[in-house]
Amino acid sequence: MRRSSRTASVESSSPRLDFSDVPADGVQMSETRFDLTAGLGVAGAAAGLLAAATNRRHLSVAASLAAGACALLAQKGRAEIDALERRTTSMNEQVRQLESAVATQVQGRMAAEEAVRSLTEQLSAAEKRTGDASPSLIIRESSLGGEGGLTDPVTGLFSHDYFLVSLDSRIAAARRHLRPVAVALIEVVDGRDGSDRPPADAVDVADALRSTLRESDTATRLADGRFGVVLEDTPENGAIWTMERVRRCLTQSDPDITMWAGVACYPAHAFDVGGLIDRADAALDAAKDWHQDRIEVATAE
């Protein structure tokens, strides 16, 4: 019922073709010429009959002139009728095109409403799942936090617990305003070669994050020594470029370090905190398969 009323309102608001621009005097002139042609025809026929009965030559000439004028007026009337028919055909074509455009507009609006409705249902379902879908990764890493403070004592960055809370609040805000959020997990090691490389200096990594990220972004040090970054209002390409700037900042201060990063984005890869961290963690594992610097983006299931 709602779509029918919306369709009716669109159709009722569409412009209507006005046939008032057809000149009335042209139609009246055509009718006058038609009456004149008929009169001349009758007069010519009467003059011809009278000329035949009385054998008068001048009546024959008059009859011929009347017949010629009748033929000329008939030809002009036919031309005017043809022009009016062409104009009517053109107007009918305009009406058909207008009706087609209105139908296309109505279908487009209905498709847009359906897309918005589908997206709203998906976001609502994801919001309902957020409370009960706590993946093992969050529980496992939270159990390693120990002290549970808001800041990391070594680097001064926010702690693992703050990372989880911040990511949850950013996703909730992004869901309300239909905006993207990106999360990145970073691991930095000392050295360019070898499979057993020690972690890089955490303070140096923290300084690089502070000098690169925006004030609206959140940089944290996780319980297992890795780094977590929450990028507000940032799509996938923006997150990749941010990680590349972090990598360049690190290599400028120490060219011998290696940085791996896994990036996941809401809502492209997951709809909740646990799913987003799982995707970023899988992307980080894929990046670590390379011996050199690598920024890997998650894939949606």
SEKOL-478931 format. One line per field, with one value per residue (C-alpha): residue in one letter; residue number from 0; x, y, z. Coordinates in Angstrom, 3 decimals, decimal comma, m for minus. Layout:
<pts>
type = A_...
seq = NUM_...
c1 = X_...
c2 = Y_...
c3 = Z_...
</pts>
This chain:
<pts>
type = M_R_R_S_S_R_T_A_S_V_E_S_S_S_P_R_L_D_F_S_D_V_P_A_D_G_V_Q_M_S_E_T_R_F_D_L_T_A_G_L_G_V_A_G_A_A_A_G_L_L_A_A_A_T_N_R_R_H_L_S_V_A_A_S_L_A_A_G_A_C_A_L_L_A_Q_K_G_R_A_E_I_D_A_L_E_R_R_T_T_S_M_N_E_Q_V_R_Q_L_E_S_A_V_A_T_Q_V_Q_G_R_M_A_A_E_E_A_V_R_S_L_T_E_Q_L_S_A_A_E_K_R_T_G_D_A_S_P_S_L_I_I_R_E_S_S_L_G_G_E_G_G_L_T_D_P_V_T_G_L_F_S_H_D_Y_F_L_V_S_L_D_S_R_I_A_A_A_R_R_H_L_R_P_V_A_V_A_L_I_E_V_V_D_G_R_D_G_S_D_R_P_P_A_D_A_V_D_V_A_D_A_L_R_S_T_L_R_E_S_D_T_A_T_R_L_A_D_G_R_F_G_V_V_L_E_D_T_P_E_N_G_A_I_W_T_M_E_R_V_R_R_C_L_T_Q_S_D_P_D_I_T_M_W_A_G_V_A_C_Y_P_A_H_A_F_D_V_G_G_L_I_D_R_A_D_A_A_L_D_A_A_K_D_W_H_Q_D_R_I_E_V_A_T_A_E
seq = 0_1_2_3_4_5_6_7_8_9_10_11_12_13_14_15_16_17_18_19_20_21_22_23_24_25_26_27_28_29_30_31_32_33_34_35_36_37_38_39_40_41_42_43_44_45_46_47_48_49_50_51_52_53_54_55_56_57_58_59_60_61_62_63_64_65_66_67_68_69_70_71_72_73_74_75_76_77_78_79_80_81_82_83_84_85_86_87_88_89_90_91_92_93_94_95_96_97_98_99_100_101_102_103_104_105_106_107_108_109_110_111_112_113_114_115_116_117_118_119_120_121_122_123_124_125_126_127_128_129_130_131_132_133_134_135_136_137_138_139_140_141_142_143_144_145_146_147_148_149_150_151_152_153_154_155_156_157_158_159_160_161_162_163_164_165_166_167_168_169_170_171_172_173_174_175_176_177_178_179_180_181_182_183_184_185_186_187_188_189_190_191_192_193_194_195_196_197_198_199_200_201_202_203_204_205_206_207_208_209_210_211_212_213_214_215_216_217_218_219_220_221_222_223_224_225_226_227_228_229_230_231_232_233_234_235_236_237_238_239_240_241_242_243_244_245_246_247_248_249_250_251_252_253_254_255_256_257_258_259_260_261_262_263_264_265_266_267_268_269_270_271_272_273_274_275_276_277_278_279_280_281_282_283_284_285_286_287_288_289_290_291_292_293_294_295_296_297_298_299_300
c1 = 0,000_2,847_4,570_1,277_0,708_4,307_3,877_0,593_2,126_4,997_2,692_0,307_3,177_4,551_4,072_1,095_1,244_m0,876_m2,579_m3,778_m0,865_m2,596_m3,939_m7,728_m7,807_m5,986_m8,755_m11,455_m9,664_m9,600_m13,342_m13,985_m11,909_m13,746_m17,117_m15,785_m14,511_m17,890_m19,653_m17,366_m17,853_m21,633_m21,455_m19,168_m21,471_m24,526_m22,723_m21,669_m25,219_m26,578_m23,925_m24,802_m28,519_m28,228_m25,092_m23,405_m19,624_m18,964_m20,812_m18,506_m15,458_m16,926_m17,582_m13,957_m12,624_m14,828_m13,642_m9,984_m10,451_m12,155_m9,236_m6,688_m8,512_m8,874_m5,106_m4,318_m6,781_m5,157_m1,719_m2,995_m4,576_m1,312_0,615_m1,855_m1,571_2,224_2,025_m0,414_1,907_4,847_2,851_1,794_5,460_6,307_3,551_4,940_8,478_7,194_5,277_8,384_10,535_8,019_7,903_11,718_11,813_9,254_11,187_14,427_12,871_11,388_14,777_16,494_13,919_14,419_18,209_17,915_15,491_17,812_20,835_18,860_17,843_21,452_22,732_19,977_20,758_24,470_23,714_21,690_24,551_27,145_26,090_26,348_29,072_32,254_34,892_37,701_40,288_38,893_38,591_42,059_43,798_41,813_42,885_46,496_45,957_46,618_46,446_43,623_44,644_43,804_47,410_50,412_53,178_56,007_54,842_52,172_49,707_46,235_45,928_44,347_41,119_40,806_41,326_38,309_36,085_37,124_36,540_33,095_32,041_33,378_31,453_28,270_28,669_29,477_26,358_24,160_25,659_26,433_30,151_33,179_35,644_38,988_41,070_44,715_46,879_50,597_53,647_57,165_60,369_64,031_65,932_65,163_66,050_65,597_62,652_63,485_63,646_63,091_60,391_61,405_61,624_58,030_58,732_59,978_56,849_54,639_56,397_55,844_52,159_51,741_53,451_51,438_47,868_45,162_43,771_40,519_42,380_43,245_46,669_47,020_49,514_47,889_48,531_50,668_53,027_51,435_49,823_46,189_44,921_41,321_40,813_37,582_35,613_38,238_37,549_39,870_42,090_42,510_43,575_46,147_47,649_47,786_49,676_52,061_52,817_53,483_55,839_57,751_58,082_59,516_61,987_63,252_64,326_65,544_65,909_66,589_63,138_60,262_56,586_53,590_50,003_46,587_43,663_39,929_37,044_33,489_31,098_33,021_34,572_32,574_29,747_30,968_34,084_34,962_34,498_36,523_39,450_39,339_39,581_42,446_44,266_43,939_45,200_48,205_49,026_48,902_51,229_53,746_54,127_56,297_59,801_59,677_57,293_53,719_50,266_47,487_43,752_41,136_38,629_34,952_33,595
c2 = 0,000_2,371_1,826_2,314_5,667_6,688_5,715_7,579_10,706_10,625_10,131_12,831_15,277_14,607_17,337_16,972_17,778_20,817_20,761_24,331_25,547_24,243_27,458_27,578_30,096_27,597_25,050_27,675_28,804_25,188_24,860_28,197_27,077_23,788_25,628_27,977_25,056_23,343_26,556_27,100_23,515_23,861_27,197_25,761_22,783_25,064_27,376_24,407_23,064_26,492_27,008_23,640_24,457_28,002_27,464_30,520_30,573_33,053_30,815_27,957_30,136_31,048_27,384_26,510_29,255_28,097_24,513_25,670_27,723_24,760_22,477_25,025_25,464_21,697_21,269_23,910_22,321_18,932_20,416_21,980_18,692_16,859_19,415_19,038_15,261_15,469_17,775_15,444_12,488_14,440_15,332_11,712_10,701_13,309_11,923_8,400_9,528_11,438_8,406_6,247_8,743_8,864_5,065_4,898_7,477_5,539_2,287_4,007_5,370_2,005_0,319_2,921_2,406_m1,352_m0,968_1,295_m1,113_m4,082_m2,211_m1,164_m4,764_m5,956_m3,321_m4,079_m7,789_m7,074_m4,830_m7,623_m10,076_m7,751_m8,519_m12,287_m12,873_m12,601_m14,532_m16,449_m13,924_m11,165_m13,454_m14,890_m11,541_m9,878_m12,603_m11,645_m8,029_m8,635_m5,205_m3,958_m0,280_2,272_2,910_0,750_1,440_1,028_3,131_5,358_4,275_3,099_m0,462_m3,570_m3,101_0,463_m0,825_m3,133_m0,485_2,161_m0,126_m1,086_2,550_3,565_0,767_1,756_5,369_4,286_2,099_5,039_7,416_4,858_5,674_3,326_2,332_0,607_m1,422_m2,397_m4,863_m4,113_m6,183_m4,737_m6,799_m5,921_m7,039_m7,655_m11,359_m14,529_m16,330_m15,602_m11,819_m10,047_m7,409_m3,852_m1,194_m0,564_3,076_3,784_2,209_4,217_7,446_6,640_6,036_9,286_11,331_9,734_9,235_11,869_13,049_11,214_7,897_5,556_3,901_1,093_m1,533_m4,931_m7,470_m9,714_m6,864_m6,055_m2,715_m2,014_1,067_2,246_4,640_6,615_7,387_5,623_3,249_0,511_2,631_5,277_2,642_1,216_4,651_5,352_2,105_2,967_6,334_4,555_2,157_5,006_6,823_3,691_2,936_6,518_6,163_2,564_1,082_m2,418_m3,048_m4,928_m4,002_m6,202_m4,924_m6,514_m4,217_m4,871_m2,440_m2,037_m2,777_m4,263_m7,182_m7,569_m5,963_m6,366_m6,039_m9,714_m10,300_m7,231_m8,241_m11,786_m10,481_m8,130_m10,910_m13,238_m10,478_m9,940_m13,659_m13,493_m10,453_m12,294_m14,964_m12,391_m11,682_m7,988_m5,212_m6,099_m4,530_m7,081_m6,344_m8,741_m10,585_m10,914_m14,400
c3 = 0,000_0,761_m2,564_m4,429_m2,769_m3,481_m7,129_m7,371_m5,867_m8,346_m11,285_m10,124_m9,731_m13,212_m15,802_m18,137_m21,805_m22,688_m26,112_m25,733_m27,850_m31,011_m32,578_m32,545_m35,367_m37,586_m36,992_m37,591_m40,764_m41,979_m41,351_m43,140_m46,127_m46,170_m46,283_m48,978_m51,010_m50,780_m51,785_m54,749_m55,808_m55,687_m57,513_m60,189_m60,680_m60,987_m63,413_m65,521_m65,683_m66,536_m69,216_m70,718_m70,716_m72,121_m74,212_m72,720_m72,952_m70,131_m67,695_m68,740_m67,979_m64,576_m63,860_m64,751_m62,481_m59,629_m60,101_m60,132_m56,945_m55,337_m56,210_m54,917_m51,615_m51,275_m51,772_m49,136_m46,735_m47,254_m46,518_m43,295_m42,231_m42,899_m40,802_m37,928_m38,117_m37,993_m34,987_m33,242_m33,891_m32,454_m29,343_m28,881_m29,043_m26,402_m24,194_m24,612_m23,741_m20,696_m19,440_m19,906_m17,978_m15,121_m14,971_m14,858_m12,070_m10,035_m10,478_m9,454_m6,274_m5,405_m5,935_m3,737_m0,978_m1,195_m0,947_2,105_3,740_3,115_4,504_7,586_8,236_7,892_10,295_12,801_12,650_13,121_16,083_17,716_17,195_18,700_22,272_21,988_19,381_21,441_19,516_21,142_19,989_22,238_25,250_24,738_24,358_27,138_29,515_28,840_29,843_33,471_35,055_32,858_32,941_30,276_29,169_28,406_30,963_28,421_25,499_27,017_24,351_25,249_26,512_25,045_27,025_25,760_22,209_22,521_24,097_21,570_18,603_19,906_20,369_16,953_15,256_17,094_15,946_12,389_12,348_13,334_10,764_8,012_8,039_7,657_10,378_9,842_12,276_11,759_13,669_13,401_14,201_13,904_14,193_14,173_11,063_7,418_7,119_9,104_10,619_14,275_14,525_17,850_18,268_17,463_20,155_21,266_22,121_18,591_17,111_19,478_18,465_14,784_15,399_17,317_14,614_11,797_13,028_13,342_16,654_15,927_15,484_18,361_18,745_21,291_22,382_22,710_25,438_23,197_22,206_18,871_18,105_17,336_15,494_15,114_12,195_12,393_9,205_7,084_4,171_2,971_0,706_3,400_5,933_3,519_2,920_6,661_7,291_4,469_6,106_9,404_7,627_5,979_9,288_10,913_8,137_8,143_11,766_11,393_7,885_9,293_10,751_9,132_9,548_8,858_9,069_8,693_7,822_8,148_7,631_8,855_7,175_4,235_6,140_9,367_11,337_14,933_17,074_17,192_13,493_12,586_14,817_13,450_9,863_10,728_12,567_9,572_7,280_9,575_9,451_5,647_5,663_7,873_5,187_3,404_4,664_3,734_4,708_3,880_4,336_3,831_3,561_4,935_2,807_3,703_4,164
</pts>
